[in-house]
Amino acid sequence: MQLRKIQLVSNSLLNWLLQGKDNSFNLPAHTKNMICQNIVESKSFYCDYEHKKVENISLEDFNLHHYADHEEIIEIVNYLKDKKGLFSHFLIHGSYSDLKIVPGWSDFDSIAIIKKNILAQPSKRQELLNTCIELDKIMRKVDVYQHHGIQYMLEEELNSYPDLYLPKDIINDTKCVLGNQHLKIMSVDSKSYEINRLIGIYSLLKESSQTGVLLHHKKNEVYLVENYKNIETMYQLKYFLCVIMLLPTLWLNNQGVYCKKKDSFELIKKHFSNKELELLTCASEIRTNWAQEINLDLNLNVIPMWIRNILGSDYLARGGKLAKIFERKNIK
């Protein structure tokens, strides 16, 4: 069965609200209630799939002792101890799951699964909203340049789970901070939406290469521009570099290959030359050297010279070129 657009729109609305996007945390209470009620009503239209494939997933064990040097993770885990009434599971993936962490660069990748009927109960709904505000504050301590929030989904969505959220093969490698070590999901096909997401990234990169401005993830009303014309855009540049490093994973996903981001860097070399991947190599080198090289006040948002030396010039133009290369090559 294919993912229904109403579920995708409903989930996007849920994350817009709970991640505080566009200052949504400060919306009037009655507006938040209307949004939640709309999401609750939408569930009946996307949770009635038939002939779904049931999959039982075993999650990796989470050991808090492994995070002794990461106070923010400990703070999140301790905060979640009293939130078992709100979330059925809280999963972490990416660098903070496999502990391949680059301090100051690795962002906090997580999925919070909201228990059934929480949004339908006014008191629980408000508790959830307050909890998400606090979780966002703690999460931002992990990486001041983090460009995404905690990913939220409803427990009911496990009955119509799309790989668009996080591929099933990758869920096996997540660690469960809250909830038990097992997850039962019923899969739906989200292939067309995965393709659309990749096409959207291609379009963004190609457009920015033509205009010299990356019209995404602005900070203080400022976007990333070509050739360091404004060096106070490290947050914006990190988003650009993260998108470049995500391309191999998304491209491989659309070829039917699901893997971790770190594994995608090697797998992609089978299909593209070193010359074609030169921008990806630069981005990866910056990530690798980040912890050793960064010595500035991160809150200044300044692109340091060592990054400029590695990345070089015309990065937006090269990003557009890379997007065209990926778009034109398909191994199927």
N, C-alpha and C positions, 0 to 999 in steps of 0.2 A: 504494500500500500504506500502511496505517496504522501509526503508531508503536506498538510493543508495550510494554505496561506494564512488563514485566520489564527492558527496556532503560532506561526512565526510572528505575526503582527502583535498578538497578545503577549508573547514572551518579550518582544522588543519593548513594548509599553511597560511591562513589569520591570525590566532592567533600567529603563529610562527613569522610572520613579525611584527605585531602590538604590540606584547608584548615584543619585543626586545630580543627574545631568541637567544642564540648563537651569541650575539652581532649584531643581524640583524639591529638594528638602524643605525649601521655604514656601512652598505652595500653601494656600489656605487649606485648613483641615477638610472642608466640604469638597474641595477639588480632588484631594487625595482619595477621599471616600468614593467619589464618583468613578475615578479611574479604577480603583480596586473592584468596585461592583461590576464595572464593565468587563474586567478580566474574569471575574467569577462567572458571569453569564456566558462568556465566550467558551468556557471549558466544555460545555455540553455539545458544542459544534465540532470539536476536534478530538474528543476522547472516545468516540464511538466506532473506532476502526474494527474491522473483522479480519479474521484469519491472520493475526499477527504472530510473528515469530518470537517466542519467549526465550530469553537468554539469562542465565544466572552467572553473574560476574563476581569473582573473588577479588577483594581489594587488598592492597599491601598493608602491612601492619605499620602503624604510626608510633614511633618511639620518641617521646619528648626529649630524652637524654641526648639524642642526636642533634638537637637544636640548641645546645647549651650556649653557643656563641651568637644566637639570633634572638635577642630579647623581644623583638616585635612579634615573632612567631609564638613564643611562649605566652606573650600577652594576649594574642588572639585565642590561643587554645584555652587559656584560663578563663577568658571572657565567655567562651562558648559553653563552658561547663554548665552554666545555669540556663542555657537556651535550648535544652533538649525538647522543650514543649513547642518550639517554633520550627526546628529543622529536623528532618528525618536523617539526613546525612550532610556532612560538610567535607568536601573532597579538595585536596590540593594536588596539583600536577605541575609539570615543567620542572624548573631548576630547584624549586623548594620541595619537590617530591623526591627526585633522585639525588639531591644534595650536591649537584654540580653548580654551585652558587658562585656568581661573580658579585661580590659585595658592591652595592651602589648601582649595579646595572640590572641584575636579575630582578624582574618584577614578580609580583605575587599572583600566581595563576590559581584560581579556585572556583569551585562550583558549590553553591549553597542550595540544597533541595528543601523547599518549604513544605511543611506538613500539610496534609489535606485539610481544607476548610478553614485555614488560618485567616485568609483574606475575607471570609464571610462573617467572621466574628469581630465586631467593632473593637472590643478590648484587646484581643489578640493582634488585630490589624495594627493598632497603634503601638503595641509592644514591638511588633516586627519593624515598623518604620523607625522607631527609636533605636532599635538594635542595629539596623543597617547604617544609621548615621554614625554610631560609635565604631562599628566595624570598619567603616570607610576611613575614619580618623586614624585608627591603629594601622590599617593597611598602608596608608600614605607614608608612614614612617619607614616602611621597608625600602621604598624607592621614591624619592621626591620627584622623579621624572616619570613615574608610572602613568601610562596613558589609557589604562582601562581599569574598570572596577571589578569587584567580585561578580561572577556570573550567577544569576539567580534563575531557578526554574521551579515549577510547581511539582509536587510529588505525583500528581495526576499525569504529568508529561512523561513519566517513566513508562506509561502505557502506550505512548506514541513517541518514542525517542528517536530523534534524527542525528545522524553523524555530524550534521552541521554544527551542533553544540560542542561536541568533542567526540571524535571517532571512537567507536566501541573498543577497538584494539588498543587505544591509548588509555581508556578507562581502567583497563587491567593494571596499569602502572601507577594509578593514582593512590594516594594514601588517605585514609578516612580519619579525619580529626574528630568527628562527631558521628555517632551512629555505629551500626555493626559493620562487620567486614564483608558483608555480602550485599549485592544489589541485583534486583530482578528488573529487567527492562524488556520492553516489547518494541522492536525496531520498526521504523517507517523509512521509506526511501526519501532522502533529501538531496539527491544528486543534482537536480536542476537548480536548486538554490545554492549548492556548493559551487557550481559552475558560474552562476550569476555573481557570487561574491568575488570569485577570481577575476571575472570580466570587469567588475567594478574597480578592483585594484589596478588592473591594467589601464583602465580609462583614466584613473586618478594620476598615475605615474606619467602617462603619455601627455595628458593635459598640462601637468606641471612642467614637463620638459619644454613645452611650447610657450608657456606664459612666464616661466621663471619664478613661479610662486606655487607652493604646495598648499592648496586651499583645504586644509584639514588640520585639526588639532592646534588651533591657534592658542596663544597664551598672552594675556594682557592686550587682547585685540591685535596681536601681531602673528603673522604666518611666517613659515620658513621661506626664504628667498634664495635665489641662486648666488653662488660665489661669495658667501659670507658678507653680503651687503649689510646685514644686521647680525653681529656676532652674539647678541643677547637672545639666542634662540636654541639653546641646547635641548630644552624640552621638545621643541618642534623637530629638531634634527634627530633626536633619539627615536621619535615616532617613525620618521622616514627610514632610518636604519633598521628598525624592527620590522617594518613592512618588507624591506628588501630581504631580510633574513627569513621572513615567513613565506616568501614566494616558493622556495623549493618544496616545502611541506604541502602547500595548497596545490601546486602543480602535480606533485606525485599523487596526492589524494584523488585528483581528477583523472589519473591514469589507473586508479584502483589500488594504489600502494599507500598504505597508512603506516606512518612511522612517527617517532619522536623528531622534534626539530633538529636536534644534534645529529641524528642519524641521516637526516635528509641531505645534509651538506655533503656527505660522502656519496650517497645514492645518486644525487643529481649529476655528479661528475661523469657518470656513465652515458649521459645524454647530451652534455654541453661541454664545450672546450674551456680551458682555463681563461682564454681571452674573452670568451662570452661571459664568464662568471667573475670578471675582475672586480666589479663593484661589490658583489657578494663577498669576495675575499677581503676587500678593504673593511667592510662592515664587521665581518667576523674577527678581523685583527683588532679593531677598536674595542670590541666586546672583550676579547681575551686580555688586552692590556689595561682595561679600565681600572681594575682594583689597584694596580701598581702605579698608574700614571696620574689618576685624578687626585689633585691636591688643592683644589679651589673650593671656595664656599659654594656649595651646590645651589643654594638659594639665589645666587646671582644670575643663574641661567646663561652663563657665558660659554661659548664653544672654545675650549682651550686650544692652544697652538698645536699640541701634539696630535690632536684629532684632525685638525686642518692639514697637517703634514701627511698623515696616513690617507685621508679621504681624497685629498686633491681638489681640483676645481671641476666645475660643470657637473656636479653630482646629480642635479635634477635632470639634466640632459641625458646623462648616463643611465639614470633610473628609467627614463622613458625608452631608451634603447633596449635595456634589459627586458622591460615589459613586452616589447615587440618580439624579441627573440623567444621568450617563453610562449607567447601567444601563438607564434607561427609553428612551433614544434609540438607534435603530438605523437606519442609512440604507439598509439592504437591504430 
